[in-house]
Amino acid sequence: MRVAGAVPNSLPSPSIPDINLNWIPELLSDAFAIAFLGLLGALAIAKSIANQTKQQLDYNRQILAEGLANFIGGFFQCLPGSGSLSRSAINFQAGAITRFSGVIASAIVASAVLVFAPLSRYVPTAALAALLLLTAIRLFDLNRIHYTLKATWVDAGAFSVTAISGLAFGLDLAILIGVAVSILLFVPRAAKLKASELILDNQNVVRERVATDAPNDGFLIYDLEGELFFGAAPELNRYLKLVEQEADRRKIGHVLLRLKRVRHPDVVSLEILEHFLKQSEASGVKVWLSGLQPDLLEAFDRLKFREWLPAERLFPSKYDEYSSTIDAVKRIRRDLPAPAGNTVPYEELSYLA
């Protein structure tokens, strides 16, 4: 019967690491892989335990703690460490509740290494394997697996591919495959951009237009929602083309884009937006922008949009849902000829909460 083998009965001693910049090209890829897998393994078991205990999990603190632990361990000749799927699970199943249990476990392990190291060589590897299997079985949450498989086809697909990869290739590679599949399945969903036409109704409320509503008189209002990154560029370009076509078809001279719910603009989306603004201006259509978030305004400043885009057409986001849009509508209506019989002052425009 195979046994665990000899274990040194001493703790790592302090040591100043050797630093050689020539090693960086050789070690960089392996160091990144070790750090990535260590973080994923630690976060996976932490999330599994937090789901059972209903504790709040702070991913940033977990990652920072692991990074500091490995940095300090480098001065004690330690191997790279992370939260362990097996050790953390055994600790939790033994009744541990707080983080101090990890300190107690570390102290016991250190004592065992110093006192019982000569005897540990006789521990059968079969017994260690049985302990790991027992721990793994206790980690199975059939209700959560069933919940995941029923949630969406994306979750079911990512779970199935990861589970099969774990059986076929091992845990480390399965985690990487699972992350890659999740990213591939997430990007198409994140690239979905929603556009809807808004109207100013008879009660002077800005809301989404339905099929039975008459269009706005003299101007268009469109609301955009979603991630403005390169993956959404085709959708953004398509929607802006539709706006151009609608303005041309109805001979509209004013278009208001509400951008309150667009996020994370990148260079591709900003180029498309800039082209739309300049093309519209060349066609005689004034484009007004409302609900502008700070990140979008900062991007406008860096790219010098304000040098050619009049400041009066920019309406930064406010706390109220439609307040900046209301302000923009008031300004647009001052550029329009007053319709006959309209006696409603601009100040009485309201908005949806």
N, C-alpha and C positions, 0 to 999 in steps of 0.2 A: 504494500500500500504506500502510495506516495505521501510524503509529509511536507509541511511548509518549508522546512529548511532552517538554517542558522540565521539568527537575528542578532545584530550587534547590540551589546548591552551598554550603549552610550548614546547621549544626545548630540546633535550637531553642534559644533563649536563655532564661535564667531570667526568670520573671515572677510577680508576685503576682496571683493571679486576682481579678477583681472579684466581690464577693459582694453579691447583691441578693435579698432574701427574696421579693420580688414575682415573681421568675422561677420559683420552686419549682412553683406550679401548672401552668405552661406546660411545664416541662422534666421533671417527675417521671415521667410515663408513658413518655416516650421514654428517659429515663435508666434506668428499670427494664428496659425492653425490651432496650436495648443491653447492660446488665450481665447479664441473664438469658441472652441469646444468646451473649455472650462466654464465660460460664462453661460453658454446654453445649457450645460448640464446643471449648473447651480441654479439658474432661473427656473428650469423645468421642475426640479424637485421642490424648490421653494414655492412655486405656484401650486404644485400638487398638494403640499401640506397646508398652504394658506387656504386652499379651497375647502379643506376638511375642517380647519379650525376657525374659518371665517375671519381670520386676521387680515389686516391691511398690509399689502406687500408693496414696499418701496423699491422699485427696480434700480433706481439710481444709487441708493444707499448700498444695495447688495453689490452692485458692480464696483462702486468705490471701495467698499470694504475688501473685496477680493483683490482688487488691484494693489491696495496698500499692504495687504498680507503677503502677496507675492513679492512686492518690492522689498519689504523688510526681511522676508525669508531669504532673499538673495545674499544677505550679509551673514547667513547662518548655514550656507551650503545646502539649502533646502531644494527639493524638487518642486516644480510648479504645482500649486494646489488649487482646489476649488471646492464648492459644495458638492458632496458626494451623493449620488443616487442611493447607494447602499447604506453608508454610515448615517446620513441624515434620516433616512427612513427608519433604520433601527433605533436611532435616538428618539424619534417621534413615537414609534410604536412602544417604546419602553416607558412612555408617560411624560416625556419632556414637554415643557410648556413655554419656557422663556429661552432667550439666547444664552443665558448663563449656563444652561445645560451643556452647551458646546465647550465652555471653559472647563466644566467638571469632567466631561468626556476626555478632553485633551490632557488634563492632569492625570487621569486614570491610565490613559495610554502611555504617557511618559513614565509613570511609576512602573507599569507592567514591563516596559522595555528595559528599565534599569534593574528590576528585581527578578522578573520571570523570563528574561530573554533566553537563557540556556534551555528552558523547558519548552519554549514555543516551537522549537524545531520538530517536536514530536506531534504537533497538531496535524491530523490527517487533512489533506486538501479536499477530500470528499465531504468532510464535516463543514469546511468553509463554504463549499459549493452549496451544500444543503441549506446553510444559513442564509446565503444570498437568494436562493430560490424561494425560501419561506418569506423573506422580506419582500421580494418582488411580487409574490402572490397577494400579500396583504396590501400592496399598493394598487392593485386592480380595483377600479371603481366602475362596476358594470353599469350602474345607473348613468354615470357621466358619459361613458362610451356610447350608450344608447342615445343619450341626449345629443351628443355630438353628431352621430350618424343621422339623426332625424332633423337637425337644425337646418342646414343647407347642403346642397350638393358639393359646394366648395369645401366646407368643413369635412364632409364625409370623404371626399377625394383626398384631401391632405392627410387625414388620419389614416386612411387605408394604405396610401403609398408609404407613409412613414412606418406603419406597423409591418408591412411586408418587407421593407428595406431592413428593418431591425432583425428580422428572422434570416434574411438572405446575406446581409453584409456586416452585421454587427451594429452596436449602439452608436459609436462615434460617427460612422458614415451615414447611418439612418437619420441622425439629427441634422446633418448637413443637407441631406436629400429633402427632409421634411421642410427645412427653412427655404430651400430653393423652390420647392413646389408651392409653398405658401406665397412666396413673392410673385411667382409666375401667375398664380391664380388671382392675386390681389391687384396687380397692375391694371388688367382690363377693367375691373370694377371701379378702381380709382379714376380711370380715364373717362368715366361717364360724366358728361357735363350736361346740366339741365338748363334749358332756356324757356321762359314763359313770358307771354305778353301781359302787361299790366294796363289797367285803364283807370281813369278818373270817372267814377260813376255819378249818377244824378244826386247822390248825397255828398258829393265831393270827397269820397273816400277812395284812396288808391288800393286796388286789389287786383287779383289775377283775373284776366278776361276769360269768360266762358263763351260757348258758341252763340248764345242768344244775345250777347252784349254788342252794342254798336261800338265801333272803334273810336279812339280819341280823335277829336277834331283838330287837325293841324299838326299833330306830333305823334310819335310812337314812343312807348315805354317798354323796354325789355329787361327782364331780370335774369341774371346769370348766376348759377350756383354750381360749385364743384372745385376740384383741384386744377389750378392753372399750370400744370407741368407738361413736359413734352408729350406725354402719353395722351393728353386730352387735346393736343393741338389740332388734329383733324376735326374733332367735334366743334372746337371753338371756331375754326375757320368756316365750317359748314353753317353754323348758326349766324355768324356775322354776314356771310353771303346772303342768307335768307333775309336778314334785316335790310341789307342793301336793296335786294330785289323788291321787298315790300315797300320800302320808302320810294323807290322808283315807280312802282306800279301805282301807288296812291298819290304820287307827286307831293310827297311830304318833305318839308325843309328842315325839320327838327327831329332828332332821335335822342332819346334819353336811355342810357345803359345804367342799370342799377347793379353795382359790383360789390355790394355789402357781404355777400356770401360766397365770394371766390377766395381761394386760399393759395398760398405758396406760389406766386407767379415766378416763372423762370424765363430765360432768354427767348425761348421759342415762342411762348405765349405772348410775351411783350412785343416781339417783332410782328406777330400777327395783328395785335391790337394797334400798334403804331401804323402799320400799313392800312388798316381799316379806317383809322382816324384821318390819315392824310388823303386816302382815296375818296372818302366821303366829303372832305373839305373841297377837293378838286371838283367834285360833282355838284357842289352847291348845297350840300346837306351839313347842317351844324350838328355835331355830336356832343352831347352833354353827359357827364359821368357823375353819378351819385353813389353814396354809401362807400366812398373810398376808404380803405383800411390803411393804417400807418405803413405797413410793409409795401403796399402798392404805391403810395405817395412817395416813399423813399426811393423806390425803383424809378419812378418818374423823374425825381430830382437827379439821380445819378446819370440817367440817360438823357437829361436835358429836355424832357418833354415840354417843360414850361416855356422854353424859348420859342416854340411854334404853336403851342396849345394855349389859348387864352385862359387865364386864371379864373375868369368868371364862369367858366364851364365846368369847373371842378368843385364838387360838393363833398367834403369829408364826411365820414360816417358819424352819426350822433347816437345817443343812447336809445332814442325811440325808434321803433321798427321802420317807419317810413318818413321820418322827419326830414332827412336830407333830400329824399326824393320829392317831398312836398315843396321844399325850398327851390329845388330845380324846376319843378312844374310852374311855380309862381314866376320864376325868372323867364322861362320859355314863353309863358302866356303874355308877358310884357312885350315880347318880340312879335307876337301874333296880332293881327287885326281883331279887335273886340267883336265877337259875334253879336248879331242883333238881338236885343232883348235880354242879354246876360247882365244881371244886376248883382250877382254874388261877388262880394269883395274877395280878393286873394287871401286875406288873413283868415277867412272862415274855412279854408281847406283843412280837412281832418285826416286822420290816419288810423290804421288798425293797430291795436295794442299787441 
